[in-house]
Amino acid sequence: MKQSLKKILSRLAAGALLAACGAAFGQAYPTRPVQLIVPFPAGAPVDALARSFAQALDRQLGERVVVLNREGGSTTVAMNALLQAPNDGYTVVYGPVTALTVHPHWMKGLQYKPEAFVPVCQTFENVFVLAAGPNSTARDFAGVVQQSKAKAGGLTYAHPGVSSSPHLAGAELFQRARVEATDVPFRGEAAMVGQLRDGSVDLGVVTTGFAINQNLKPIAVFSDKRLKAFPNTPTVRELGFPVTPSGYGGLFMRADTPAPIVARVEQACKGAVADATFDEMAQRLYQDTDFLDRAGFTARLQADSRSKAELLKTVKLER
């Protein structure tokens, strides 16, 4: 009995020591610069937001946060780079959730599983707009429906890449509305400008900032509430279509990162999202700062993934 009691006490002491060491490990982090990988090229809206977030995050962590652009593969290049980095918390990814909610359901040869990453915190919500070129005769969604019926082969709509949030938002909306529309992928929003403005493509699913800067006609917004920028433009829900795109994102780390470090970054993330400078940049980009902690972000991501799995049963993607 005495020997058993000694063993129990010994194990408890060892556990307490490990917990204390883990906590101290988290408190010491970081002691050198943290690399924040962005899955888009420099100058893209998410890149601009990420750079502002990096400045806010390094104020919270007390150590420099360096932005690295690793675009390509519909954001999978960045996720693979994170997976290949050490699990010490000094490499993180800042970007949209599609790499974990959409790509695992359709991409062949994907080098990772969603379980390989931990969604540390949500930081932004990006609202998309269904818009037409400035010379389009369509003024509302009813007009879009009429155009689709009158045009042989239906309408065309531009988006910034196969399986991107705007692509799937448009696909789901037109499916629900029973509107014949063919998607036209581009390499980012900037590449759409000419064909949207001259009417070569009928519509585009774009970010709010892009619609404003390019003087496009807003037809509907993919949001639960109307936008200040387009107060007279209805939401897709108002039109009767409960379409919710994955226009949100945040910070990701390797799932095997030590728990105290993940907790430290999550805490710092909350402070960074509340930073006035970060909020100002988000407003300039017509995006919303929207913090969710690890539990909330993970739950939203998992529900979104299930929804996208169902949608992708009916949306044809290049495989």
N, C-alpha and C positions, 0 to 999 in steps of 0.2 A: 504494500500500500504506500509506504513511504517513498519507495523508488518510483512508483507511478506518479505520485504527487510531485516529486522532483522533476520528472519528465514534463509534466503539464506546465509547471511553473517555468521551466526552461524554454518551452515552446512559446509561451506567452511573452516572455521577455524578449525572445528573438523576434517575434512578430512586432512588438512595440518598437524594437530597435530599427527594424526594416521600415516601419511606417515613419519613424522620425527621420531616418536617412532620406526617404523619398520626399518628405515635405521639405527638408533642407535642400535637396537637389532641385526641386521646383523653385524655391526661393532664390537660389543662386542663378538660375537661368534668367536672361541670357548673359553671357560674358563676352560675346563677340557678335558681329553683325548677323542679322537674319535675312535670308534670301526669300523674297516674295515673288513667286513666278506668276506671270500674267499670260493667259493663253491667247492673247491677241497682239497685233503689232502696235508699236508705239504710235500714239496719236488717236487710237480708237477710243470711243467713249468709255469702255470699261477700263482701258489703260489709264485714261486721265483720272477716273475715279479711284483706281487702285493706287496711283501715285500720291493722291491726297490722303488716302487711307493709310498708306505706308508712313507718311509723315506724322499722322495722328497716332499710329500704333507705336512708333519709336519713342514718342513722348510718354506713352504709357509704360513701355518696357524699359526705358532708360538706356536703350542701345539702338544703333542704327539699323534701319530696315531698308534693304536694297532691292529695287525692282528689276526683275529679269523678264524679258519678253521671249516666250517660247510658243509662238503661234504654230498652227498646223494641225491636221488630222481632226478638225472639228473639236478642238480643245483637248484631244487625247494625248497629244505630244507633251503638253504640260503635266498631265496626270501621270504619264509614264516617267517623266523626269522626277517627279516627286517620289514615285515608287522606287526609283533607282538611287535616290539620295539616302544618306544615313537617317535612322529613325531617332535623331537626337533633337528634333524640333527646330533646327536651324534652316530648314527648307519648308516652305508652305506654299499653297496655291491660292490665288485670289481670282474667283471667276464665277460663271453661272453654273447651275446644277445639272445641265444637260448631259455632262460627261457621265453622271451617275444615274440619272432618271430616264434617259432616252437611249444613249448609245449601247448599253448592255443588251437591249431588246432587239437590235437589228444589225449591229456591226459584226461581221465575221472577223475572226482573228484578233479580237480585242485582247490586249495583253494584261488586263487587270479585271478584278471583280469589284463591285461597289463596296464589299466588306473590307477591302484593303485600305479604306480611308475613313477618317472620322470627320463629319461635318461639325466644325468647331463653333461657328456662329454665322448667322445670316446678317448681312450688313446693308443690302440694297434691294430695291424693288424697281424693275424697269418696265414701264408701261408702253405697250405697243399700240400702234394706230393703223387701221386700214385706211389708206389714203390713195387719192387719184392725182394725176398730173394737173398742173394749173389750167390746162386747156380742155380738160375732160368735161363732157356734158353731164356726167353723173354728179348729183348734188347730195344724194342720200342713199341709204341701202336699198330702198325701193327702186331707185333709178338703176342701181347696180344689177338688181334682179332682172329688170326689164332689158338692160343691155345684154345680159347673158342669154336671154331667150331670143334676142334679135340677131346675135352674132353667131355665125356658123362655127361650130367647134367650141363655143363658149368663150369665156374671158381668160385672160392671163394675169397672173400676179407675181410680182418680184419678191424675193426674200434673200437674206444674206448668207445662204448656205444650206445644203441638204441636212435635214434633221435639226436645224436650228429652231429656237423657240418661235420666231416669226413664221417659219415654214409650217410648223405643226399647228400654230394658232390659226393660220389661214386655212389649212386643210380641214381642220375640225369645224371651223365656222361655215365653210362652203358645203361641207357634208351635211351639217345639221340644217342648213338653209335650203339644201337641194339645189344649189347653184353649180352649174358646170363651169369649172375653172381649172386651168392648167398652171402649175407652179413653174417659175423660171428662176433657177438659182444663180446668184452672183457671188463674187468673192468680196463680201462686205458691202455695206451700204453705199459707200462712195462710188462703187462701180455701177450702181443702179441709176444714178442721176440722169444721164443722157436719155436713156430709154423711157424712164418715167416721165420726163419733161416733154419729150416729143411724141409720147403716146404709143411707142412701140410695144410697151406692155401697158395693160389697162389699169392695174392697181399695184400697190405695194403694201407689205406689212412691215412697218418701219418703227423706229423709236420716235418718241414724241419730239425730241430735239431735232432729229433729221427732218421730220415733217414740217416743223416751223422754219428751220434754216433754208429749206429748199422750196418754201412757199407751196407746199402740196395741199390739196383739198382733203380735210379729214372727213371720213365717212362714218367711222365707228371707232370707239376706243375699247381695248381689251382690259377692262378694269371693272371693279365693283361700284365705282363712283365716277362721276364726270370729272374731267380735268379742268383746272383753272385756265389752262392755256386754250382749251376748246370747250367753253361752257355750253355751247349750243349743239355739241356733237354727242349723240347718245352712246351709251355703253352697249356692248354686245348683249349684255343681260337684259337691258331695257328692250332690245329688239327681240328678245325671247330665246336667246341662245346662251346657255350657261357654259361658255368657253373660258377656261382659265389657263393661259400659257405659263410656261416655266420661266417667266421673266424675272427671276430673282437669283441671288447668289450670295457668296460670302467666302469664308476662309475654310480651307481643308488641310488636314495633316495626315500623316501615315497613322493607321489604326494601332500600330504597335509602338507609337511614341509613348514614353513614360507618362503615366496619368498625371503626376504633379505638373509636368510641363504643359500638357494639354489644358489643365485647369488654369494655369498661369496665363496662357494665351487667350483663353476664353474670357477671363476677367479683364485682360487688357483690351480685348476686342470690344467689350461693352463700353469701356471708356472712350475708345477711338470713335465709335459710332456716334457718341454724344458730343464729340469735338465740334466746335462751331465752324472751324475751317473746313472740315469734311462735309458737314451739312451744307455749307455755302457752295462747295463744288458740286454736290449732288443737285442742288437747285439750279445751278447754271447749266447742268446737263439734263435738266427736266426729269430727274430720277428722285426716288424717295429713299431716305435713309430709314431702314426698318430692321431693328435688332431682334434677333431670336437667339436664345441661348442654345447650347448643344442639344438638349433634349427636345426643345421646340423645333429647331432646325432639322434635326434627324427625323422627327415624326412627320413634318411637312414633306420632306424629301421622299420618305418611304411611301406616303399616300400618293404623291405625284408620280412616283415610279409605277405604281399599280395602275394609275389612270392612263399613263402613256403606253403601258403594255397593251391595254385594251385598244387604244386609239391606233397603235401601229399594226394591229391586225387588219385594219382597213385602209391604211395609207401605204401606197407603194413607194419604197425607197430603193435607191441603188444599193445593192448588197455586194 
